[in-house]
Amino acid sequence: MSRKPTTPITVKDATLNLLRAFGIKKVFGNPGSTELPFLSDWPDDIDYVLGLQEASVIGMADGYAQATRNAGFVNLHSAAGVGNALGNVYTAHRNQTPLVITAGQQARSILPLQAFLYAERASEFPRPYVKFSVEPARAEDVPAAIARAYYVAMQPPCGPTFVSVPIDDWTHQTQPLEARHVSRETSPDPDAMKALAAALATSERPALVIGPGVDRAGAVELMARVAEKTKAAVWVSPFSSRCSFPERHPQFSGFLHASPAQLSDALRDYDLVVVIGAPVFTFHVEGHASIFDGSTTIFQITDDPTAAAATPVGASIIATMKPALTMLLDLLPQTKRTPPKARILPPAPVAGDPIPVEFLLHTLAAAMPDGAVVVEEAPSHRPAMQKFMPMRGQDSFYTMASGGLGFSLPAAVGIALGRPGVRTVCLIGDGSAMYSIQALWTAAQRKLPLTIVVINNAGYGAMRSFSQVMQVRNVPGLELPGIDFVQIAKGLGCDAVRVTKASELADTLKRGLAHDGVSLIEVIVDSSVPLLYAQKK
């Protein structure tokens, strides 16, 4: 059967039609001269979201993609813009966030002359932190390249992709391209799942280690049902960037350290450890991981073949979360195993001046409205947050998986764009906030329901902590005096206030969280150094 001939259209129109077919309603960008033909006569049905710097643009698109579970579409400016964005491209790679990144390129006719603003070997620049990267050989190939970039970005494990487009390609004629359906779920090996179910059935002391892949897949409720049927203890994987299990659930045991020794100590009493939606394991410091010595049986369920290949011991099952957890739930027998004791939360912290971070976090948790989303980038305060701000589960918490600063403030803007009906709370350190502070302008222009809480301890708290753990002294560059976040935020169009007294904190948070638009609350806290890991002996 022959297909009817189609009428040629421009590369730009073919691309915009693809975006519509893919359900992409927003394009994030910071424009430059090589992008102008793509942006000219911009259509009303696709929202162009302007960011003031390319790292912020990528962060906003990342947050939006995570909130909507569809690829974020980003338009950057040639090599300089891509270079500015690379830190957050790396974070998107570690977050496993689907992004389609396009960048302008100089006109093909002058590329051999090393023209101003051209990108030499453009497709190599963002590698290896994109899943697919290309500068199409012909202008008429651009829509097909963008379509492929979308399919690859959305295929688990998701991630960013990149297409470089010369400035003169957009006005060329090409054939329309229809969007295709590409399935994304991968079923597990039934025999491997039966072996896992049998191991859980015979285990005396099983533990489940749950990572961000569960929340990314929208499978938290299913995960809870599996946990309840196994009556296993539930731990969160090190550096989990999402909340994949309700942290007030009676089977929730806590958060695993990224120290090999501390993680092994926490899991020492279990005869079976099942890691779901996470690597085995993400470490941050050196040490002996006795968990790998052979006394503990380890299984892993992951949608990432690379993570499965890197796992040093045990059996890995490659599958997406919903088919795997559904099959496991069906295979598991009822158990007479006694469930673990519930985690005991610490008592409410005491107020003080300067304000203790623990008191701030406890007060913020009590003040947040139902359904609020937390986006965090305060790494030195994460242990305190895990104690005093239990997250509810699905779609409640986001942070960067990379450890690179500059993600969470623009990501909070993107999440607020993707979930306009709920309050987004960005909990961020003073050092972290300065990496992508430009994102406040975009939030203010759009009057987003966003509250930013800046924890100001006048320095890089995580680095202060590590300098103690590593027993190094007189390290320069750890102090950040003299930054006025209230004035910065007001200058970018936000409501802003500073809190220095514990007695004023609750009322200030209540007002900021109820503000119609963007509010920033700078909280001056006790600058005592928290310990992220046990000190070396």
N, C-alpha and C positions, 0 to 999 in steps of 0.2 A: 504494500500500500504506500503510495507516494505522498509526501507531505506537501501542503500548499505552499507556494513561494511566499515569503514575507517581505514587507517593505523595509528597506534599511532605515535605521535611525542613528542618531549620534551615540557615540560611546557614553557620553554623559547621561543621556536619556535612558539608554539600556541599563546603566548602572543604577540610576535612581529607581527604575522599575524593579530591579532585583531587590533593592533595599525594601521596597514596599512589600514585595512577595515574601521576604524573610521576616517581616514584622518589625523591622527596624524603624522606630519612630523618631529617634534623635541621632544627630551626628555631632560629635564633640571635636572641637578644633581650636587652633590658634593660627590664623591665616597668614600666608606669605604670598609673594608675587607669583610663585609657580603653582599656586592653588587657585588663582583668581578665575580661570576659565571654568573650573568645576563649580565654584561658588556663585558665579554670575546668575542673575535671575533665579534666585533660590526658590524652590517650591514652598507653598504655604503648608503642605501636609507633612513635611519633615522638619522637625525643630532643630535649628542649629544652636548648639550650646557653646558659647564662647568662654574659654578659659584664658587667663592672662600669661600663662607660661606652660610649656609643653608637658613638664612633669605633672603639673596639676591637671592638665587635660586628660592624660592617661589615667591618673588616679580617679578622676570623676567617671570616666568611661568604665573603669574596673568596678567601682561601687555600683554603678547603674546596671552593669551586666550581672553582677551577683544578685542584685535586688530583683531583677526581672527574669533571670535565667535565660536570657537571650544574649547573643553577642553584642558587645558595644562596638560601634563604628567610629573610628577616629581618623581625622585628617590633619596631618602634620606638615611642616614646611621643610622640605629638602633635607640635606645632611645636618645642618645646624639644629633644626627643630628635632630631628630624630635623636641627635646627640643629647640635647637637653632632656629628652623623654626617657632615655635608656634606663635610668635607675628604677623608674616605676614600670617600665616594660619587664625588667627582671623580676620585680615584685609580682606582676601579673602572671609571669611564667611560674613562679613558686606558688602563687595562689591558685593556679590552674583555672584562670578566668578566661572565658572566650572573648577575644578582641579581634577585630579586623582593622588593622592599621594601614592607612594609605599615606604616602608622602609624595609631595611634588618633586619633580625632576626637571632639569632644564630641557629645552627643545632638542629633539633628536639631532637636528641638523648641525648644532654647534657643540654637541657633546665631545667630538674628537678634539676640539680646541681648548678643552679644560675650562669651560665657560664659568663665569661668576655664578655662584650658588648651585653649581652642579654637584652631584654626588658620585664619586668614583666608586665603582663596584657596589652600587646602592643595596643590592639584595644581600650582600655579605655583612653590612654594617650592624644590623640587629641580631645576627646569629651569635651564639647558639640558643638565644632565649626566645625564639619564635619557632613555631612548629612547621611553618611553610613560609618561604620568602622568595620573591620573584620580581623582576622588572620585565614585563612581557616583551617578546621580540617584535611584535607589531601592535599598532594602536588598536586594531580591531580585536585583539586578543585580551584587552583589559577587562571587559565584563566577565569573561570566562575565568580569568585569574582571580577576580574578586569573588566570584561564586565558589571557586575551589577554596579560597582562603576562608570563606564562611563555613563550608562543610567541614574543613579540617579543624577550624577553631572550636566548633561545636561537638566534635567527636571526642568522647572521653578517652584519656584524660584531656580535658579542655585546655586551651591556652591561646596566647596571642599569635597572630599571623601578620604578614607584612607584604604590601604590594607597592612598588615604586612606579609612579605614573608620570611620564614626561608631559610638560605643560601643553604641548600641541596635540596630545592624543584625544582630549575630551571632545573636540569638534569633528573628529573623523567619523565616517559612516561605518556602521557595523550591522550585523543581523541581530534582531532581538533574541534574548536568551531567556528561556523559561526556567523558573526555579524548580528544583527537584526535591523529592522527599528522600532523605537518607536516614535509615534507622540508626539509633544511638545506643540502645541497650544491648549488653552482651551477657548471655546466660552462662552460668558456671558449669564446670564439668560435674555431672551427677555423681560419679564415683568419688571424686574429691570431696564433694559436699556430704556424702554418706559417711566418709571417713571422719570428717569434722564432727558431724552429729554424733557418731559413735564415741568419739573422744570426749565430747561434752557429756554424754550420757554416763560414762564410766568415771569421769573425773570426780575427785573428792573435793577439790578446792579450785574451781575455775575462776579466771578473771577475764573480762572483756576490756580491751584497750581500744577506745573509740576515737577516731580522728575526723578531720574536717570533711572528708569525702562523703560521709553520711548526710551532713547538713546540705552540702552542695547538691546532693541527689534528691533532696526533699524527702528523706527517708527516716527522720528522727522518730516519728510515732511508731513506725515499723521496727526500728531498732529497739525502742523501749519494750515492745511486745516480745521480741526475741530475748532480751535481758530478763524479763519477768518469767519467761518460761524456763530459762536456764537457772534462775536464782543465783546467778554469778555476781561477783563484785564488778563494778564498772569504774574504770579509770579513764581519764582523758590523756591522749597521746601528748608527748612533749611538743610545745610550741603550736598547739592546734589553733588554727586561724578562724575557726567557727565553733559554735556550740552545738554539738551533735547528740547531747543527752541532757534531759532536765536536771539541773544541778541541785534541786531540792528533792529529787527522787530518793526513796529510802535505800536503794541499792548503790547510789552514787558514793564512791569511796574517795575521790579527790583527783588531783592533777599530778602527773608524773614529771619529775625533773628531767632536764636535758643533760644531767650528769650521769655517766654510765654507772658509777657506784651507787648514787642515790636512787636511780631508777631500779637497779637490781635489788637494792635493799627493800624498796616498796613492793616488789613482786616476788620476793624470796619465798613466801609461804604458799604460793600457788603452784599446783602441779601441772596446770594447763593455762596458757595465755593465748587468747585469740585477738589478734589485731585487725580491726575492721576500719577501712577507709583512711589508713595512715601508713607511713613507712615503719619499718622495724629496725631501728628507732632513729629519731632525729636527736643527735647529741650536739652539745655546744662546747664542752670542755673535755680534756683528756681523762682517762681512767680505765680501770678494768671493768668490763661488763660481764659479771659472773652469770647474768641471765642467759648467756650464750654457751655456758660450760657443759650443758647437756642434761642437767637434772630437771629442767622444765621443758615440757612439750610446747612448741609454738606453731600456731597456724596464722595465716594472714589471708584476708579477703581485700583485694585492691583492684581498681580499674586501671592501674598504671603498670604496664609490663616492665618499665624501667625500675620502678620501686620493687617489684617482685624479683627481678634479677639481682638487685643489690642486697636483698635480704640474706643474711649470713647463715642462718640455720632454719630448720623447720620446713613446713609445706606452705606454698603460696597458691591461692586460687584467684585467677584473673577473671573478673566479672564486674559489671556495674552493680550498684548497691541494691536496688529494688528487686531484681530477679534473684540475686544471691540471698538476700535476707528473707524473701518470700519462700524460697525453697528450703532454707534452713529452718524456718518456723514450722513448715509442714513436716520436716524430717525429725524434728526434736521430739523425743518422748516426754511425758510428764515426769517430773523428778520429785523425790522425797527429800532432796537436799535442803538443809536449813539455809535460808538466805542470810547474807552478811549483815552485820550490824550497821545501822545508818551512821553516816558521818555526823559528828557532833560539831556544830558551828560554834565559833568562839562567842563570848559575851560581847555586848555592844561596847565599842571603844569609848573612852572618856574624852570629853572636850578639853581643849587647852589652847593657849596662845603662846607661840605660833601654832597654827592649826595642824594637828596630826593628820597625816594622809589617811590613816584608817578611819578617823572620824569623818573626814570629807566623804570617803567612799560609802560608808554606812549611811550617812545623811542623804547622799545623792540617790542611793538605792531606794530609800524610803520615799523620796520626793518624786521619782519618775512616774509618769502616768502609765496605766496598763497598756501593754503592747509596744512600749517604747523600744527602740533599737539602739544598741550601744556599739559605737565604732571606737576602738581603742588604739592609742599609740603612746603609751606611758610605760615602757618596758621595765623600768626600775620599780614600778609600783604594781606590777602584775600579780605577785604573790598576795599582796594585801587586797587587791581587787577580787582575787579568787576566793578569799576568805569572807569578804563582806559584801560582795555583789553577786550572789548566785543568779545565773542566767536561766531563763525558762525553757530553752531548747530551740526548736526550729526558727530560723531567721531572726534570732535575737541578738547575735554578737558577731562582730567582724574585727579582724586585725590583719596585719601583714604577715605572710608566711616567710618572707625573705629576711627579716631583720633589718631591712633598709628603711631609713626614716623618710618621711615625705609622702606617705601613702594615705594615711587615715583621714586627714582633714579634707582633701579633695574627694576621697572615697565616700565620706559622710555626705558631701554635697550630691554625689551621684546616687547614693542610696535614698536620700531625701527626694530626689527627682523621680526615682523609681517607685517610691512608696509615699506619695504625697499625703496620704490619710493618717500617717502616724508620726509621732515625734521621734526624730533622730537625735541622739546625744553623742557628740564626739568628745571622748575623754582623752586628753592629750597633754604630754609634758611640754614645758616651755622650750626645751631644745628641739623637740620634734616639730612643734608648731611653726618654727621659722623656716622649715624646708619648703613648704608649699602654702605659705600664708596668703598668696594671691587668690586662692580658692574662695576666700571669704567674699570677695567682690561678686563672683558669680552667684553665690548663695544669696547675698543681699539684693542683687538685681532681681532675682526671681522670688524673693520673699518666702523662702523655703521654711518649713517647720523644723528648724535646726537649732540646737543649743550646743555651744562649744564650751567645755569646762577645761580651762588651762590650769594644770597643776604646776605652779611656779615655785621651784626650789632653787632657782638662780644657778642652774648648772646642768650638766649631763649626769644624771643620777646613776644610770646604769654603768657608766664609765668609772664613776667614783667607787661603786661597789666592786667592779672587777679589779680596780687598782688595789683594793684591800685583799681580795681573794688571791690575786697573783703576787701580793706582797711587793708592790712597786710603789715608789714614793716620788714626790715632786714632779708629777706629770703635768705638763702645761696644757691649756686649752680646755679645762673641765668646768670653768666658771663662766657664767653668763649674766653679769650684772647689768642693770640699766635698761632692760627692754620693757617698754610700756605697752602691754598688749591692749589695754583699753583704748589708748590713742590710736594705735594701728587699726584696731577693729572699727572704731568710729570713722576713721579716715576712709575706710573701704565700705562704709554705709551700714554698719551693724550697730545694734543696741549693745552697749558694753558697760560692765561695772567690775570693780575690784573688791574682794573681800579679804580682810585681814584678821577679823575677830570671829571666833567660833560662835558667839552669840548671834551673829548676823547671818550665818551661813544658811540655815534652813529657809528663812524667809526670802533670801536672795535667790536660792535655787528654785523655790516655788514660783517666784515671779518670772525668772528666766525661762523656765520650762513651759510657762503658760503664755509667753510672749508671742504675739502674732507676727511671726517672721523670724529672723536670725538674731539670736542673742549670744553674747560671749561673756562668760564669767571667769575672771582671773582670780584664782584662789592662791594666796601666799601661804605656803605650807612650811612645816618644820623641815629643814634641810638635812636632817640626820640621814646617814647613808644606810639604806636597807641592804641586806645580804641576799643575793639571788641564789647563791650556792653555798654549801658548807665550805668553810675556809680550809685550805690545805694545812696539814699538820707536818 
